[in-house]
Amino acid sequence: MFRRLLDRLLGRADPLRELERRLGHRFKNRQYLIEAITHRSYARGVRNDEVDSYERIEFLGDAVLGLAVTAYLYRRHRGQREGNLTKMKATLVNERSLSRVAEDLDLGEFIYLSPEEEQGGGRERRSILADACESLFGAVFLDAGLPAAVRLVDRLILDNTEQFLEDPDQINYKGELLEHYQSLGLGMPRYDTISEEGSDHEKTFTVRVKMEGKVIGEGSGKSKKAAEQRAARAALKHLNLKPRSLNKKR
């Protein structure tokens, strides 16, 4: 019954087969796949013991993803300290990275949502996409074991490691700039907001960052936090420094 409803919702003869094709994995037990794409808003509405949300399987998928990424980074970056490996792992498994993977798969079109959640933009919501992506790793693990799940992590995430790590929005430029000056025994950079333009809902902030009274970078953004990050990025470029999170052994 559930599968027929899902087919009707997506307007396809077999949407699950299409998702399997995109994942590169044919499920022996499709119930795992169904669970991985079932949002709690739908599961609660159905009230059927055969339909569970992805929350439990997401919990498992998180562990599978963490293990696969940790093992990869440990083997690939032998010269890196634990702190840098932790930063890289956090970038690869965070909501932004997972939602990007989900968007590349067009996963949102397969997720089963309540009408209310769908009308509220659930198919494009980053948190839902990231959770469903993790759930898929758990589903493949249950269906075919750890090697198959790791292969999926490899293909969807680890094959694109550099792309994720070099995403400007993933790097804490303020932290990198602070660590640089702390390593030199100097004080903390100072961030000054020099302008706020636009209406209350469409403001643009411009921030300058100074060190020892000298302007070393400037940046603009839709929030002070974003502007400060861009100012710190400009400062690192001015100082001809590459963020340590990108300065990895190949």
C-alpha atoms as an extended CHARMM CRD file, in Angstrom:
* protein
*
       250  EXT
         1         1  MET       CA              0.0000000000        0.0000000000        0.0000000000  PROA      1               0.0000000000
         2         2  PHE       CA              2.6900000000        2.4660000000        0.9990000000  PROA      2               0.0000000000
         3         3  ARG       CA              4.6990000000        1.8180000000       -2.1290000000  PROA      3               0.0000000000
         4         4  ARG       CA              1.6520000000        2.3980000000       -4.3470000000  PROA      4               0.0000000000
         5         5  LEU       CA              0.9720000000        5.6800000000       -2.5600000000  PROA      5               0.0000000000
         6         6  LEU       CA              4.5680000000        6.7240000000       -3.0610000000  PROA      6               0.0000000000
         7         7  ASP       CA              4.4200000000        5.8350000000       -6.7430000000  PROA      7               0.0000000000
         8         8  ARG       CA              1.2570000000        7.8820000000       -7.1480000000  PROA      8               0.0000000000
         9         9  LEU       CA              2.7240000000       10.8550000000       -5.2770000000  PROA      9               0.0000000000
        10        10  LEU       CA              5.8040000000       11.0390000000       -7.4580000000  PROA      10              0.0000000000
        11        11  GLY       CA              3.9860000000       10.2100000000      -10.6780000000  PROA      11              0.0000000000
        12        12  ARG       CA              6.3530000000        7.4350000000      -11.6420000000  PROA      12              0.0000000000
        13        13  ALA       CA              5.9730000000        3.7580000000      -12.4330000000  PROA      13              0.0000000000
        14        14  ASP       CA              8.7210000000        2.9110000000       -9.9620000000  PROA      14              0.0000000000
        15        15  PRO       CA             10.3580000000        5.9070000000       -8.2500000000  PROA      15              0.0000000000
        16        16  LEU       CA             12.2820000000        3.6490000000       -5.9030000000  PROA      16              0.0000000000
        17        17  ARG       CA             14.0140000000        2.0210000000       -8.8600000000  PROA      17              0.0000000000
        18        18  GLU       CA             15.0580000000        5.4650000000      -10.0600000000  PROA      18              0.0000000000
        19        19  LEU       CA             16.4690000000        6.3260000000       -6.6360000000  PROA      19              0.0000000000
        20        20  GLU       CA             18.3190000000        3.0180000000       -6.5630000000  PROA      20              0.0000000000
        21        21  ARG       CA             19.8050000000        3.8810000000       -9.9480000000  PROA      21              0.0000000000
        22        22  ARG       CA             21.0490000000        7.2280000000       -8.6590000000  PROA      22              0.0000000000
        23        23  LEU       CA             22.5270000000        5.5870000000       -5.5770000000  PROA      23              0.0000000000
        24        24  GLY       CA             24.1060000000        2.7920000000       -7.5660000000  PROA      24              0.0000000000
        25        25  HSD       CA             22.6250000000        0.2060000000       -5.2000000000  PROA      25              0.0000000000
        26        26  ARG       CA             19.7740000000       -2.2410000000       -5.8180000000  PROA      26              0.0000000000
        27        27  PHE       CA             18.0970000000       -3.0700000000       -2.4960000000  PROA      27              0.0000000000
        28        28  LYS       CA             17.3440000000       -6.6500000000       -1.6000000000  PROA      28              0.0000000000
        29        29  ASN       CA             14.9150000000       -5.3730000000        1.0200000000  PROA      29              0.0000000000
        30        30  ARG       CA             13.2740000000       -2.1680000000       -0.1630000000  PROA      30              0.0000000000
        31        31  GLN       CA             11.6760000000       -1.5630000000        3.2110000000  PROA      31              0.0000000000
        32        32  TYR       CA             15.0120000000       -0.1380000000        4.3260000000  PROA      32              0.0000000000
        33        33  LEU       CA             14.9590000000        2.3320000000        1.4390000000  PROA      33              0.0000000000
        34        34  ILE       CA             11.3430000000        3.2600000000        2.1270000000  PROA      34              0.0000000000
        35        35  GLU       CA             12.1430000000        3.9290000000        5.7690000000  PROA      35              0.0000000000
        36        36  ALA       CA             15.1390000000        6.0620000000        4.8000000000  PROA      36              0.0000000000
        37        37  ILE       CA             12.9730000000        8.4570000000        2.7790000000  PROA      37              0.0000000000
        38        38  THR       CA              9.9860000000        8.6330000000        5.1420000000  PROA      38              0.0000000000
        39        39  HSD       CA              9.7700000000       11.8480000000        7.1390000000  PROA      39              0.0000000000
        40        40  ARG       CA              8.1480000000       11.7350000000       10.5620000000  PROA      40              0.0000000000
        41        41  SER       CA              5.3770000000       14.0630000000        9.3990000000  PROA      41              0.0000000000
        42        42  TYR       CA              4.1410000000       11.3480000000        7.0330000000  PROA      42              0.0000000000
        43        43  ALA       CA              4.7810000000        8.4300000000        9.3900000000  PROA      43              0.0000000000
        44        44  ARG       CA              2.6820000000       10.0810000000       12.1040000000  PROA      44              0.0000000000
        45        45  GLY       CA             -0.1320000000       10.7450000000        9.6660000000  PROA      45              0.0000000000
        46        46  VAL       CA             -0.2810000000        7.1490000000        8.4370000000  PROA      46              0.0000000000
        47        47  ARG       CA             -0.1960000000        5.5880000000       11.9160000000  PROA      47              0.0000000000
        48        48  ASN       CA              0.7370000000        2.2400000000       10.5000000000  PROA      48              0.0000000000
        49        49  ASP       CA              3.2090000000       -0.1140000000       12.1620000000  PROA      49              0.0000000000
        50        50  GLU       CA              4.6560000000       -0.9000000000        8.7340000000  PROA      50              0.0000000000
        51        51  VAL       CA              5.6290000000        2.7430000000        8.1250000000  PROA      51              0.0000000000
        52        52  ASP       CA              8.3660000000        4.1740000000       10.3040000000  PROA      52              0.0000000000
        53        53  SER       CA             10.1940000000        7.4870000000        9.9190000000  PROA      53              0.0000000000
        54        54  TYR       CA             13.8770000000        7.7220000000        9.0890000000  PROA      54              0.0000000000
        55        55  GLU       CA             14.8990000000        8.8900000000       12.5800000000  PROA      55              0.0000000000
        56        56  ARG       CA             16.1380000000        5.5010000000       13.8070000000  PROA      56              0.0000000000
        57        57  ILE       CA             17.8570000000        4.5720000000       10.5730000000  PROA      57              0.0000000000
        58        58  GLU       CA             19.4070000000        8.0460000000       10.4330000000  PROA      58              0.0000000000
        59        59  PHE       CA             20.9800000000        7.3280000000       13.8290000000  PROA      59              0.0000000000
        60        60  LEU       CA             22.6260000000        4.2710000000       12.3060000000  PROA      60              0.0000000000
        61        61  GLY       CA             23.5960000000        6.1050000000        9.1380000000  PROA      61              0.0000000000
        62        62  ASP       CA             25.3470000000        8.7960000000       11.1690000000  PROA      62              0.0000000000
        63        63  ALA       CA             27.5770000000        6.1450000000       12.7290000000  PROA      63              0.0000000000
        64        64  VAL       CA             28.3220000000        4.5100000000        9.3660000000  PROA      64              0.0000000000
        65        65  LEU       CA             29.1640000000        7.8660000000        7.8150000000  PROA      65              0.0000000000
        66        66  GLY       CA             31.3760000000        8.8520000000       10.7370000000  PROA      66              0.0000000000
        67        67  LEU       CA             33.3330000000        5.6090000000       10.5890000000  PROA      67              0.0000000000
        68        68  ALA       CA             33.8260000000        5.7620000000        6.8220000000  PROA      68              0.0000000000
        69        69  VAL       CA             34.9890000000        9.3770000000        6.8710000000  PROA      69              0.0000000000
        70        70  THR       CA             37.2320000000        8.9220000000        9.9140000000  PROA      70              0.0000000000
        71        71  ALA       CA             38.9590000000        5.8810000000        8.4090000000  PROA      71              0.0000000000
        72        72  TYR       CA             39.4470000000        7.6920000000        5.1070000000  PROA      72              0.0000000000
        73        73  LEU       CA             40.9870000000       10.7830000000        6.7020000000  PROA      73              0.0000000000
        74        74  TYR       CA             43.2120000000        8.6750000000        8.9670000000  PROA      74              0.0000000000
        75        75  ARG       CA             44.6470000000        6.7640000000        6.0130000000  PROA      75              0.0000000000
        76        76  ARG       CA             44.8250000000        9.6510000000        3.5410000000  PROA      76              0.0000000000
        77        77  HSD       CA             46.2830000000       12.3950000000        5.7490000000  PROA      77              0.0000000000
        78        78  ARG       CA             48.9190000000       10.6630000000        7.8330000000  PROA      78              0.0000000000
        79        79  GLY       CA             50.7970000000       13.8900000000        8.5590000000  PROA      79              0.0000000000
        80        80  GLN       CA             47.8080000000       15.6880000000       10.0540000000  PROA      80              0.0000000000
        81        81  ARG       CA             47.2360000000       16.1140000000       13.7570000000  PROA      81              0.0000000000
        82        82  GLU       CA             44.0460000000       14.9730000000       15.4350000000  PROA      82              0.0000000000
        83        83  GLY       CA             42.7050000000       18.5130000000       15.6580000000  PROA      83              0.0000000000
        84        84  ASN       CA             42.9390000000       19.1280000000       11.9150000000  PROA      84              0.0000000000
        85        85  LEU       CA             41.4720000000       15.6990000000       11.1380000000  PROA      85              0.0000000000
        86        86  THR       CA             38.5470000000       16.5270000000       13.4130000000  PROA      86              0.0000000000
        87        87  LYS       CA             37.9560000000       19.8030000000       11.5500000000  PROA      87              0.0000000000
        88        88  MET       CA             38.0260000000       18.0610000000        8.1810000000  PROA      88              0.0000000000
        89        89  LYS       CA             35.6330000000       15.3720000000        9.3880000000  PROA      89              0.0000000000
        90        90  ALA       CA             33.2270000000       17.9770000000       10.7410000000  PROA      90              0.0000000000
        91        91  THR       CA             33.1670000000       19.6660000000        7.3340000000  PROA      91              0.0000000000
        92        92  LEU       CA             32.5060000000       16.4440000000        5.4310000000  PROA      92              0.0000000000
        93        93  VAL       CA             29.6550000000       15.2400000000        7.6460000000  PROA      93              0.0000000000
        94        94  ASN       CA             27.9000000000       18.5110000000        8.4350000000  PROA      94              0.0000000000
        95        95  GLU       CA             24.4450000000       19.5530000000        7.3060000000  PROA      95              0.0000000000
        96        96  ARG       CA             25.7000000000       21.7260000000        4.4720000000  PROA      96              0.0000000000
        97        97  SER       CA             27.7620000000       18.9540000000        2.8690000000  PROA      97              0.0000000000
        98        98  LEU       CA             25.0770000000       16.3040000000        3.2620000000  PROA      98              0.0000000000
        99        99  SER       CA             22.3500000000       18.5620000000        1.9050000000  PROA      99              0.0000000000
       100       100  ARG       CA             24.5210000000       19.3190000000       -1.1320000000  PROA      100             0.0000000000
       101       101  VAL       CA             24.8600000000       15.5920000000       -1.7810000000  PROA      101             0.0000000000
       102       102  ALA       CA             21.0870000000       15.2330000000       -1.4330000000  PROA      102             0.0000000000
       103       103  GLU       CA             20.5070000000       18.1010000000       -3.8460000000  PROA      103             0.0000000000
       104       104  ASP       CA             22.8040000000       16.4770000000       -6.4140000000  PROA      104             0.0000000000
       105       105  LEU       CA             20.6760000000       13.3300000000       -6.1310000000  PROA      105             0.0000000000
       106       106  ASP       CA             17.4350000000       15.3480000000       -6.2710000000  PROA      106             0.0000000000
       107       107  LEU       CA             16.6270000000       13.4330000000       -3.1130000000  PROA      107             0.0000000000
       108       108  GLY       CA             13.9480000000       15.9100000000       -2.1050000000  PROA      108             0.0000000000
       109       109  GLU       CA             11.6080000000       14.6520000000       -4.8140000000  PROA      109             0.0000000000
       110       110  PHE       CA             11.6550000000       11.1480000000       -3.2970000000  PROA      110             0.0000000000
       111       111  ILE       CA             11.1480000000       11.9870000000        0.3800000000  PROA      111             0.0000000000
       112       112  TYR       CA              7.7040000000       11.1010000000        1.6560000000  PROA      112             0.0000000000
       113       113  LEU       CA              6.2080000000       14.0710000000        3.5220000000  PROA      113             0.0000000000
       114       114  SER       CA              2.8580000000       15.0930000000        4.9000000000  PROA      114             0.0000000000
       115       115  PRO       CA              0.9670000000       17.6020000000        2.7050000000  PROA      115             0.0000000000
       116       116  GLU       CA              1.5640000000       20.2840000000        5.3300000000  PROA      116             0.0000000000
       117       117  GLU       CA              5.3200000000       19.6650000000        5.4380000000  PROA      117             0.0000000000
       118       118  GLU       CA              5.5210000000       19.6550000000        1.6620000000  PROA      118             0.0000000000
       119       119  GLN       CA              3.5880000000       22.9130000000        1.4020000000  PROA      119             0.0000000000
       120       120  GLY       CA              5.9850000000       24.3940000000        3.9420000000  PROA      120             0.0000000000
       121       121  GLY       CA              8.9460000000       23.7330000000        1.6530000000  PROA      121             0.0000000000
       122       122  GLY       CA             10.0830000000       20.4820000000        3.2200000000  PROA      122             0.0000000000
       123       123  ARG       CA             11.4480000000       19.0560000000       -0.0150000000  PROA      123             0.0000000000
       124       124  GLU       CA             14.0140000000       21.8480000000       -0.1650000000  PROA      124             0.0000000000
       125       125  ARG       CA             14.7250000000       22.1740000000        3.5680000000  PROA      125             0.0000000000
       126       126  ARG       CA             18.4020000000       21.6010000000        4.2150000000  PROA      126             0.0000000000
       127       127  SER       CA             17.9190000000       19.7680000000        7.5210000000  PROA      127             0.0000000000
       128       128  ILE       CA             15.4940000000       17.2600000000        5.9990000000  PROA      128             0.0000000000
       129       129  LEU       CA             17.7330000000       16.6340000000        2.9980000000  PROA      129             0.0000000000
       130       130  ALA       CA             20.7860000000       16.0760000000        5.2130000000  PROA      130             0.0000000000
       131       131  ASP       CA             18.9100000000       13.7230000000        7.5420000000  PROA      131             0.0000000000
       132       132  ALA       CA             17.5600000000       11.6670000000        4.6300000000  PROA      132             0.0000000000
       133       133  CYS       CA             21.0360000000       11.4640000000        3.1160000000  PROA      133             0.0000000000
       134       134  GLU       CA             22.4250000000       10.0200000000        6.3540000000  PROA      134             0.0000000000
       135       135  SER       CA             19.5020000000        7.6300000000        6.4790000000  PROA      135             0.0000000000
       136       136  LEU       CA             20.4370000000        6.2200000000        3.0930000000  PROA      136             0.0000000000
       137       137  PHE       CA             23.8380000000        5.2000000000        4.4280000000  PROA      137             0.0000000000
       138       138  GLY       CA             22.0940000000        3.3700000000        7.2460000000  PROA      138             0.0000000000
       139       139  ALA       CA             19.6810000000        1.7230000000        4.8150000000  PROA      139             0.0000000000
       140       140  VAL       CA             22.4650000000        0.4010000000        2.6010000000  PROA      140             0.0000000000
       141       141  PHE       CA             24.3200000000       -0.8730000000        5.6750000000  PROA      141             0.0000000000
       142       142  LEU       CA             21.2650000000       -2.8450000000        6.7990000000  PROA      142             0.0000000000
       143       143  ASP       CA             20.6040000000       -4.1290000000        3.2970000000  PROA      143             0.0000000000
       144       144  ALA       CA             24.0940000000       -5.1470000000        2.2160000000  PROA      144             0.0000000000
       145       145  GLY       CA             26.5810000000       -4.5980000000        5.0370000000  PROA      145             0.0000000000
       146       146  LEU       CA             29.3400000000       -2.1480000000        5.8800000000  PROA      146             0.0000000000
       147       147  PRO       CA             31.4620000000       -2.4940000000        2.6880000000  PROA      147             0.0000000000
       148       148  ALA       CA             28.4970000000       -1.5340000000        0.5010000000  PROA      148             0.0000000000
       149       149  ALA       CA             27.6420000000        1.4060000000        2.7490000000  PROA      149             0.0000000000
       150       150  VAL       CA             31.2500000000        2.6160000000        2.7320000000  PROA      150             0.0000000000
       151       151  ARG       CA             31.3200000000        2.4120000000       -1.0640000000  PROA      151             0.0000000000
       152       152  LEU       CA             28.2740000000        4.6830000000       -1.1510000000  PROA      152             0.0000000000
       153       153  VAL       CA             29.9690000000        7.1620000000        1.2120000000  PROA      153             0.0000000000
       154       154  ASP       CA             33.0570000000        7.0090000000       -1.0010000000  PROA      154             0.0000000000
       155       155  ARG       CA             31.0990000000        7.7860000000       -4.1430000000  PROA      155             0.0000000000
       156       156  LEU       CA             28.8370000000       10.4950000000       -2.7700000000  PROA      156             0.0000000000
       157       157  ILE       CA             31.2070000000       12.2600000000       -0.3720000000  PROA      157             0.0000000000
       158       158  LEU       CA             34.8010000000       11.0810000000       -0.2190000000  PROA      158             0.0000000000
       159       159  ASP       CA             35.3730000000       11.1930000000       -3.9830000000  PROA      159             0.0000000000
       160       160  ASN       CA             34.5450000000       14.9100000000       -3.6780000000  PROA      160             0.0000000000
       161       161  THR       CA             36.5160000000       15.6100000000       -0.5030000000  PROA      161             0.0000000000
       162       162  GLU       CA             38.4960000000       18.5360000000       -1.8910000000  PROA      162             0.0000000000
       163       163  GLN       CA             35.3730000000       20.1900000000       -3.2440000000  PROA      163             0.0000000000
       164       164  PHE       CA             33.7290000000       20.0780000000        0.1700000000  PROA      164             0.0000000000
       165       165  LEU       CA             36.8210000000       21.1550000000        2.1080000000  PROA      165             0.0000000000
       166       166  GLU       CA             37.5260000000       24.0590000000       -0.2240000000  PROA      166             0.0000000000
       167       167  ASP       CA             33.9690000000       25.4030000000       -0.1160000000  PROA      167             0.0000000000
       168       168  PRO       CA             34.4630000000       28.9920000000        1.1610000000  PROA      168             0.0000000000
       169       169  ASP       CA             31.3110000000       28.7410000000        3.2660000000  PROA      169             0.0000000000
       170       170  GLN       CA             32.7160000000       25.7370000000        5.1340000000  PROA      170             0.0000000000
       171       171  ILE       CA             35.8810000000       27.3830000000        6.4470000000  PROA      171             0.0000000000
       172       172  ASN       CA             36.0540000000       29.3050000000        9.7280000000  PROA      172             0.0000000000
       173       173  TYR       CA             38.2270000000       32.1360000000        8.4480000000  PROA      173             0.0000000000
       174       174  LYS       CA             37.9370000000       34.0840000000       11.7110000000  PROA      174             0.0000000000
       175       175  GLY       CA             39.2500000000       31.0960000000       13.6190000000  PROA      175             0.0000000000
       176       176  GLU       CA             42.0820000000       30.6070000000       11.1430000000  PROA      176             0.0000000000
       177       177  LEU       CA             43.1120000000       34.2810000000       11.4010000000  PROA      177             0.0000000000
       178       178  LEU       CA             42.9850000000       34.1950000000       15.1940000000  PROA      178             0.0000000000
       179       179  GLU       CA             45.1000000000       31.0290000000       15.3390000000  PROA      179             0.0000000000
       180       180  HSD       CA             47.6890000000       32.6590000000       13.0690000000  PROA      180             0.0000000000
       181       181  TYR       CA             48.1520000000       35.6490000000       15.3540000000  PROA      181             0.0000000000
       182       182  GLN       CA             48.0720000000       33.5260000000       18.4940000000  PROA      182             0.0000000000
       183       183  SER       CA             50.8760000000       31.4000000000       17.0670000000  PROA      183             0.0000000000
       184       184  LEU       CA             52.9090000000       34.6100000000       16.7920000000  PROA      184             0.0000000000
       185       185  GLY       CA             52.1380000000       35.5690000000       20.3710000000  PROA      185             0.0000000000
       186       186  LEU       CA             50.0890000000       38.5860000000       19.2980000000  PROA      186             0.0000000000
       187       187  GLY       CA             46.6550000000       39.7710000000       20.3470000000  PROA      187             0.0000000000
       188       188  MET       CA             43.2010000000       39.2710000000       18.8240000000  PROA      188             0.0000000000
       189       189  PRO       CA             42.0950000000       40.8550000000       15.5380000000  PROA      189             0.0000000000
       190       190  ARG       CA             39.4380000000       43.5540000000       15.9180000000  PROA      190             0.0000000000
       191       191  TYR       CA             36.3080000000       43.5890000000       13.7590000000  PROA      191             0.0000000000
       192       192  ASP       CA             34.5440000000       46.9310000000       13.1650000000  PROA      192             0.0000000000
       193       193  THR       CA             31.2260000000       47.3200000000       11.3520000000  PROA      193             0.0000000000
       194       194  ILE       CA             31.7130000000       50.3260000000        9.1000000000  PROA      194             0.0000000000
       195       195  SER       CA             28.3380000000       50.3900000000        7.3400000000  PROA      195             0.0000000000
       196       196  GLU       CA             24.8170000000       48.9530000000        7.3270000000  PROA      196             0.0000000000
       197       197  GLU       CA             22.8150000000       49.4610000000        4.1490000000  PROA      197             0.0000000000
       198       198  GLY       CA             19.3190000000       48.4850000000        3.0500000000  PROA      198             0.0000000000
       199       199  SER       CA             16.0170000000       47.8580000000        4.7950000000  PROA      199             0.0000000000
       200       200  ASP       CA             15.6950000000       45.8640000000        8.0190000000  PROA      200             0.0000000000
       201       201  HSD       CA             14.9410000000       42.7010000000        6.0320000000  PROA      201             0.0000000000
       202       202  GLU       CA             17.5460000000       43.2370000000        3.3070000000  PROA      202             0.0000000000
       203       203  LYS       CA             20.5290000000       44.7130000000        5.1040000000  PROA      203             0.0000000000
       204       204  THR       CA             24.1120000000       44.4430000000        3.9250000000  PROA      204             0.0000000000
       205       205  PHE       CA             26.8580000000       44.8130000000        6.5080000000  PROA      205             0.0000000000
       206       206  THR       CA             30.4290000000       45.8370000000        5.7550000000  PROA      206             0.0000000000
       207       207  VAL       CA             33.1440000000       44.9650000000        8.2530000000  PROA      207             0.0000000000
       208       208  ARG       CA             36.8320000000       45.7730000000        8.4990000000  PROA      208             0.0000000000
       209       209  VAL       CA             39.2710000000       43.6800000000       10.4640000000  PROA      209             0.0000000000
       210       210  LYS       CA             42.2940000000       45.3450000000       12.0600000000  PROA      210             0.0000000000
       211       211  MET       CA             45.4340000000       44.1160000000       13.7030000000  PROA      211             0.0000000000
       212       212  GLU       CA             47.6430000000       46.4640000000       15.6930000000  PROA      212             0.0000000000
       213       213  GLY       CA             45.6330000000       49.3830000000       14.3540000000  PROA      213             0.0000000000
       214       214  LYS       CA             46.0790000000       48.4730000000       10.6670000000  PROA      214             0.0000000000
       215       215  VAL       CA             43.2700000000       47.3860000000        8.3640000000  PROA      215             0.0000000000
       216       216  ILE       CA             44.1170000000       43.9460000000        7.0180000000  PROA      216             0.0000000000
       217       217  GLY       CA             40.8120000000       42.9660000000        5.4450000000  PROA      217             0.0000000000
       218       218  GLU       CA             37.2820000000       44.0270000000        4.5580000000  PROA      218             0.0000000000
       219       219  GLY       CA             34.1400000000       42.0960000000        3.7040000000  PROA      219             0.0000000000
       220       220  SER       CA             30.3950000000       42.4320000000        3.2290000000  PROA      220             0.0000000000
       221       221  GLY       CA             27.4850000000       40.1100000000        3.9150000000  PROA      221             0.0000000000
       222       222  LYS       CA             23.8230000000       39.8020000000        4.7980000000  PROA      222             0.0000000000
       223       223  SER       CA             24.7530000000       39.4470000000        8.4750000000  PROA      223             0.0000000000
       224       224  LYS       CA             27.5750000000       40.7500000000       10.6430000000  PROA      224             0.0000000000
       225       225  LYS       CA             28.8230000000       37.1900000000       11.0780000000  PROA      225             0.0000000000
       226       226  ALA       CA             29.0350000000       36.6230000000        7.3240000000  PROA      226             0.0000000000
       227       227  ALA       CA             30.7260000000       39.9920000000        6.8070000000  PROA      227             0.0000000000
       228       228  GLU       CA             33.2940000000       39.1950000000        9.5060000000  PROA      228             0.0000000000
       229       229  GLN       CA             34.0680000000       35.8390000000        7.8920000000  PROA      229             0.0000000000
       230       230  ARG       CA             34.6380000000       37.5210000000        4.5310000000  PROA      230             0.0000000000
       231       231  ALA       CA             36.8000000000       40.1880000000        6.1080000000  PROA      231             0.0000000000
       232       232  ALA       CA             38.9020000000       37.4780000000        7.7670000000  PROA      232             0.0000000000
       233       233  ARG       CA             39.1660000000       35.6590000000        4.4340000000  PROA      233             0.0000000000
       234       234  ALA       CA             40.3970000000       38.8470000000        2.7830000000  PROA      234             0.0000000000
       235       235  ALA       CA             42.9090000000       39.3190000000        5.6060000000  PROA      235             0.0000000000
       236       236  LEU       CA             44.3290000000       35.8360000000        5.1350000000  PROA      236             0.0000000000
       237       237  LYS       CA             44.6790000000       36.5150000000        1.4270000000  PROA      237             0.0000000000
       238       238  HSD       CA             46.3660000000       39.8630000000        2.1790000000  PROA      238             0.0000000000
       239       239  LEU       CA             48.8060000000       38.0600000000        4.4700000000  PROA      239             0.0000000000
       240       240  ASN       CA             49.3690000000       35.4240000000        1.7610000000  PROA      240             0.0000000000
       241       241  LEU       CA             48.1610000000       32.7040000000        4.1080000000  PROA      241             0.0000000000
       242       242  LYS       CA             46.1840000000       29.6460000000        3.1220000000  PROA      242             0.0000000000
       243       243  PRO       CA             43.7770000000       28.3240000000        5.7630000000  PROA      243             0.0000000000
       244       244  ARG       CA             45.4090000000       25.4120000000        7.5360000000  PROA      244             0.0000000000
       245       245  SER       CA             42.3330000000       23.2870000000        6.8890000000  PROA      245             0.0000000000
       246       246  LEU       CA             43.2630000000       23.4580000000        3.1830000000  PROA      246             0.0000000000
       247       247  ASN       CA             46.9940000000       23.0290000000        3.6510000000  PROA      247             0.0000000000
       248       248  LYS       CA             46.9340000000       19.2530000000        3.5470000000  PROA      248             0.0000000000
       249       249  LYS       CA             49.2910000000       16.5860000000        2.3260000000  PROA      249             0.0000000000
       250       250  ARG       CA             48.0630000000       15.1890000000       -0.9740000000  PROA      250             0.0000000000
